[in-house]
Amino acid sequence: MCSGCEKTPLLAEARASRRRKFVHIGAGLAVFLVVLVVLAELQGRQGARSSSSSKKEARPKEEVVVVSRDRDAWVTWPPPEIVHESWRSGSGEAVRVEEHYVFSTGESDKGNSAHIFLKQAYTYWRYGLNGPRAMRSAGARAIEVESFRYNEKEALLKALAARELSAGAMVFVSVTTMALELEVRDFEALRDRGVAASQILQDSLELSPSVRRAAGDEDPSELKFESLCVYAHTPDLFLRSELLRELFAYPKPLVLVLAGDSACRLRLPETHHAVVLPNDGAPASGPGDVLWFPEGLEGLESHEDRDFWRTRAERNAIALTDAPRSEAPRPFLLDCAMSVNGRKPSRQALLDYLERRGGVDALRRLADDSGLALRLNATVIDEPLPDGSGYSSDYRAFHLAAGAPPADGGDDRAVFALAPAGDTWSSGRTLEAMLLGAVPVVDATYASDRGASAKGCDDPAKFWRDGSPAFPHRAPFLFVTDWAALPDLLRDAIPTFPQRLTRMAAYRAALETHLRDLLLFPNASAHRPGPGRAAAAAAA
């Protein structure tokens, strides 16, 4: 939260960009008419602002140039370094907030993959914790947000160098790839050790110019590592990220939201900032003001959700977070789809149990006994070869169905929702199941697989299972420690489903109040017990 938002040069220019529209006039009459409409609308907005300059009023949500991925479109390319907008949620006196986040619009797929964790955390903050449902809660305070979106991390680095972020501002960054330094400083040494350029450099599958240069004798100073390679093989990510170092060195206290699955690998220094780790598997408590936060909304996966700040993505997010609780019967016991590969040992173990250790028959019997349908689909790749020499690259499909499942399914039609660990232990499946009224089945099988599925975390289910000092509530979820125990776990829980739904509603209300306060008032939230005794008792 900030008491005042400074108008220093770089961000002042971003603010001013809301008053400018850049258009490229094409040759066709249709384009010309579009330009006239845009100019007329802009002129009307400027007139309205000037006629009511003495009044403080909500600003339109998108007064900025539309960022297009289509270079032939009539909007400008490249987009501005910083785009500024204001948004508000709720009515009445508002808490003022300043937020900053990086979104890459690079030419490659980087913009599609690097921001996934950021999108999940940010959309839950903006549309879940500050959406219509949250504003209907008793005691919810309105917020008024001044938001700055950076086209690349270099733009944020400039703003940090100019000390333009206000004290208390929130900064959302994806650590997984976006914050990392990818420059190749020691390529010759790697080549001398026999490392092929195609294994470690960007765009290697397309044999890009960088790879061709690497294969020749040209200066490798322009080469960049593949980001996921750097991420996977860097022991201390803090030392490989100028952006993280500059954020932590920033003199004014900030709220740093470090999205990604790196929570258990980050070696963070002591700091005057509040650090929020949006990762279900992050430690439930940490040194100083290191705070737990769920991974966020994973289910926003359509193309239009990519630009998650726009109105069309907002509609999808609110449909998920504000879904009404349905009293209609749920025809599914489970309805789950997943991908399985060598990076996902827990899912490999689940598939092994289903196919080779009687799991299919046990779940079918449970579906028949309960009168519920069951559906589980898996796309499998990278299975171990029989001789142990490596992994297969063949795709195959696994399909399990029982009880004549209807075509229309999903977590909002199921009693339980499976959340198996994947590339990371953290999963948006747990949070979204709760939002849709299915009881999450949390993957705690790291207790029986020697920690393989914990992905470097000590006890990743701890927050859901036990809560934290600031939020001492146990989630009314199911926790499976061995896939062979899944049928009995579900069988015992079926009769308690109505009671669990009631407890989940109370738990969700308490959790979302806690999480909202955590971002708005992090210093207080870190040390203050969670919601009052009545909420704690209802959620227990």
N, C-alpha and C positions, 0 to 999 in steps of 0.2 A: 504494500500500500504506500502511496506517496502523498505527501501533503501539498505538493506543488510540482508541476512538471515544467522543467526548465526549457527555454526556447533558445538553445544554442545553435550555431550555424548549420550543422549537418542535418539535425532533426527538424530545425526550422524550415529548411528547404523541403524536407519530406512533408511537413505540414502544408507548405505552400503548394505542393504538387497536387493536393486535393482540389485546387482551384484551376488546374490546367488540364485540358484534354488535348492530346496530340492525335491528329488524324492524317491519314494519307488518302488524298482524294483520288479515287480510281477513275477509270474511263467510262464506266456504265452509269446510267441514270439512277439505278437503284442505290448504288453506293453514294451518289450525290445527295439523294433524298435522306439517307441515313445520317450523313454529315450534317445536313440542315437540322434534322430533329435533335441530334446531340447538342449542336451549338445553341439551339433555342432552349433546350432544357438547362444547359449550363448557365445561360444568361438569366433565366428565370430564377435559378438557385442563388446566383450572385445578387440579384435584385432583392430576393427575400431576405438574404443575410444582411444586406445594407440597410433595409427598412426596419429591421428588428435588432440592430446592433446592440441596443441597450438591454436586450433580453437574453438570458441564457437558455438555449433550447437544444433539444437533441438533434445531432447532425445526421444527415442521411447516412445509411450504412456503407454505401460504396460510392464515394465521391471521387474515386481515384481512377486512373487509367486501367482498363481491363488488361490483364496480362494474358497474352495468347501464346499457345504453343505452335500456332500456325503462322509461319513466316510470311505467308501470302495474305494474311488477314489485314484489315485496314488499320488496326491499332499499331502502336509503335513496337519496334524490336531493335535492340533488346529492351526489356522492361526496365524501369527505373531501379536504382540500387536499393532504395528504401521506399516502401509504400505505407502511407499512414491512413488509418481509419479510426473512427470512434464507434463504440458500441455500448449499449446500455441494457441492463436487465433489471426488471422490477420497477416499482413506482415509489415515489416519496424520496426522502433524503437518502442520498447514495454515498457509498464508500468510493472514493476516487482511487483508481488503479492505473498504473502504467505497465505495459507488457511489451516484450520484445521477443521475436522468434525468427529463426533462420529457415528459409525455404529455398532449396537449390532449384534453379530452373535451367540447369546445364543442358547441353545438347544431347548428352548420353542418357542412359537409363538412371543416372545418379539421382535425378529429381524424383524418380518413381520408387526407388528402393531406400535411399538414405533417410528419407523423412518418415518412414513408416512408424517407428516408435514415437517420434515427435507428434505425428498426427494423432495417434491413439491417446497420448496423454493430454494433448491440447484440446481435442474435441470433447473429452470427458470433462475437463475443466470448464470449457466455454458453454457447451450445450447440455451437459449433464448437471454439473454442480451449480450452474447458473441458468439453467433452462426453465421452462414453464413450471415443471413439477417442483423444482427447488423454490421458486418464487411463491408458490402456493403454501409452502410450509410456514408454520407459525413462527414468527420472529425473524423470518428471513429479511435481510437488509438488501436494498437495491445496490447495484454497483454501476459505476460509470467508468469505462475503460478507454484509455488512449493507447492504441495498438500500433506497433511498428513492425512491419514484416521486411526482412532483409533478403535480397535476392541471392547473396552468397555470404559466406562467413567473413570474407574480406571487408564487406560493408560494415558488419558489426564490429570488427576489429578497429576500423576507423572511428566509429562512434565511441568505443571504449578508450581509444587513445586521446580523443578530444574531451573525455570526461562528460559525455552528454547524457548518460543514463542517470535518472533521478535516484536518490536514496530510497530504498524499499521497492524498486522496480522488480518485476518478475522477468526472468530471462529463460526461455525454453530452448534447449539445445539437444540435438540428437548426438550422443557420444559415439554410437556404434560405428558410424562412418563419417558423418558430416564434419565432426570436430577434429578429425585426425589429419596429421601432416603426411602427405603421400610422396613428397619429393624423394628421388633416388640420390642418395649421397655417396653410396658405396657400391655402385653397380659393377664396377670392374672386379672388386673383391668377390662379389657373388658369382660373377661369370667365371672367375678363376676356380671357384669351388664347384663348378659344374652345374649351377642353377640356370635353367633355361629361361629366356625372357618370357616365353609364352606361359610360364607357370606363375609369374609374379607381377606382370605389368598390366595396366589398364588396356581394355579393348583387345586382349590377346586373341580372342576367338575370331575377331574380324580381321586379324592381321593388319592392324592400324599402322599409320606411319611411325608411331612410337616404337612398335615392336620391330618394324623393318629397320629403324635406326639402331635399335638395340642389337640386331643381328649383324649390323655392319660396323663400320669404324667411326661413325659420326659421334659428335659430342653428346653424351647421355644426360646433359644437364636439364633437358626438357622432359625427361622420362618421369612417369609417375607410377607408383606401385598400385596394384589392385587394392582397393580399400578394405575388402573383406579379408585379404591376405594379411594386411597390416594389423587389422583388428584381431584376427585369430591368433597371431604369433607375436604380439607385443605384450610382454609381461606386465609392464606398468604403463597404462594408456595415458596417464597424466603427463609423462615425459615425452609423449609423441603428439602432444596437442598444444600448439601455441594458443589456441582459443581458450582452452581450459585454464592455462596458466595466466592469461591476461584477465579472465573473469575473476579468478581467485585473488589476483593482485589489485583489482579495482578498489580504490579507497573507500567509496561509499558502500554501505551494506546493501546487498541485493538478495533476492530470493532466486536461487539457481535451481532450475528444474532440469535435471540431467537425465533425459529419456534414453532408454536402451536397456539391453540385458547385461550391462557391465557393472551393475551395482555391487556384485560380490568380488569384482576384480579391481575396483578403483581404490588406489591408495591416496586418499585425500589429505591435504595438510590441515592443520588447525586453521580456522578461518573465522572472520567476523560476519560472514554471510550465512544465511539459512540455506541448507542444501536439501533438496527434495529428490528422492530417487523413485521414479515411477516404474516399479518393477515388483510384481507380486512376491518374488523370491528374495527381495532385498532384506537386510536385517531389520527386525521389528523395532529396534532401537539402535542408535549409534552414538558416537562421541559428539558432544556439543549439540548443535541444531541440525543433525542429519535425520531426516524424517522420511517415513515410509509413505508410499502412495501406490495405488494399483497401476498396472500397466496401461489401462485405459480401454477405449472402444476399438476392438479388433475387427468387428464385423462390417465396418464401412469400407468395402473393397471394390465398389463399382468405379468406373472411370470418372464419373462426376464427383466422387468423393475425394479425388486426388487434390483438388483445390479446396481444401477443407474450410477455408474462411468464407466461401461464397454461399449465397442463399440456397442453392440447390443441395449442397452438402449439408447445410444446417437442417434442412427439412428431413433428410435421412437420419441424421443424428438424433433429432428430437423425436422422431418416430420410434427410435430404439430406446431412448432414455425416458420417454414419457408414455410408454406403452401402458394402457390401462390394465389393471389386474383382472383377469378373466376368471369367472366362476364356472365356465363351461368345462365339461369333462376333457381330460387330456388322453388321447388315444394311445400315446406312445409311452412305453417304459423308458426307452432310450432312442434317440435319433441322432446319430453321430457320423460325421464324415471327417477323414483325416488323411494326411500323406505320411508315408513311412519311408525312411531311408537310413543310411548308416550314421547320420548325425543325430538320430532320434532313438536312443537305445530303449527308452521306456516304451515307445510305440512298437518297436521290434519285439520286445518282451510280451506285450499285449497280444500281438498277432501270433506269436509262437504259442501262447496259452490257448488262444481261440482255435488254431488250426491243429495243433499237435498234442495238446494236453486236456482235451475235453471241454474247452470253454464254450464252443458253439453249442454242444448238446445241453450244457448246464444253463445257458442263457435262454435257449429255446424252451426248456422245461419251465423256467421261471416265467417267461412270457405267457405260456399256455396256462399256468396255474393262476396268474394274476389277471388274465383276460385282457392284457394289453399287447399292443404291437411293439416290435423291436426292429430297428434297422441300424446297421453299421456298415459303412462303406470305407474302403481304404484303397488308395493308389500307392503301389509299392514299387520302389526302385532301390538300387544299390543293396540288394540282398547278398549276404556272404556266400561265396562259392563253396561247393561241397568240400573241396580239398583245402580250404582255408587260405588259398593263395591271394585272395582279394575279394572284390565285389562285382556283381553283375550290373550291367547298365540297362537291363531289360525292364520295361514297365509291365506290371500286371495289376489286375484289379481283384480286390477281395470284397465279397458282398455277403452279408448276413442279414436275413430277414425272417421274421417270425410273427405269427398272429395276424396275417393279412394287413400289413401297414397301409394306411391311406396315402395318396400321393402328396397331399399337403401336410408338411411336417415342420420340423425345426424345434428349437428349445421352447418356444411358446406353446407347443403342442405336446410337450413331453413332461413326465414327472421328474426325471433326473437328467442331468447334462454331464457328459463325460468331459474332463479337461486334462487329457494326457500331456505330459511334458513333450516338447518338440525340440526344435533347434535351441530353444531356451527353456528353462523350467517355467518361467513366467508365461502366463497366457491370459489374453483378454477373455477367453471362454468362461472363466470363473465369474468375473464381474458381469458379463452379459447374460449368463444364465440367471443370476440373481435378478437382473433388471427385467427379465422376461418371465420370472415366476417359476423357473425350474430349479430343483435343488442341485447345486454343483457337487460333482464327485471329484474331489481334489486329489491330484496325483501325489501321494507320499510314498511311492514305491522305491524311492532312494533309500528307504529304511531296509529294503531287502535286496538291493542290487549293488551294494557297496558304494553307494553314492554316485553311481554313473549318471543317473538321470537328474541329479541335483545341479549339474552344470556349474560346479565351482562354489555353490552356496552351501553353508553349513546345515541349515535347517529351513529350506525355502517355504515350507507351509506354515511356519511359526506364527505369522501375523494372523492368518485366517483361523488357525487352530486356537491360539492363546491370546491374541490381541497384543497390546504394547502398553508401556507405562502411561502413555498419554491417551490410550483408548483401550481400557481393560475389558473388552468384550470378546467372547468367543463366537465365531460365525456358526450358525446352525446348519453347517454343511456336512457332507460325508467325506471321510478321508480313507483312501484305500492304500494299504501298505504292501499288498501283494495282489497281483491280478487274479490269482487263483481264488482269492477271498471275495472277489467282486459279486458273484451271484448271491452268496449268503448275506453280504452287506446290504444289497438292494432289497432282498426278500424281507429282512428284518425292518427296513425303513419304510416299506410301502404303507403299512397301517398308520404311520405317524405323519404322512404327507400333509394333511390339512393343518395340523399343529405346527409343522415346520414352516408352512407358508406364512402363518401368522407371526411366527418368530422372525422369519426373514424380513417381513415388512418393517418390524420394529428395528431390526438390526440395520437394514438399509437406511432408514431415516437417521439413526444415530451416526452411522458411518459417514453419510454424505454431509451432515452438519459438521462433523469433525474434520473431514477433508477440506471443506470450503474454508473453515476457519484456519486450517493449517496453512493454506496458501495466502490468505488475506492477513493473518496475524501470526506468522510462523514462530516468533519468539515466545509468544504466550502459549501457543499450541504445543510446543516441544516439551513443556514442563507442567502443563496443566492437565489434571485428570480429564477424561473424556466427558461426554454429556452426563447430566445429573443421575442420581440414583434410580429414579423412576425409569429413565430410558435404559440404564444399564440392566435393571432387573427384567425389563421387557425383552431385551435382546439376548439375555443369558440363556 
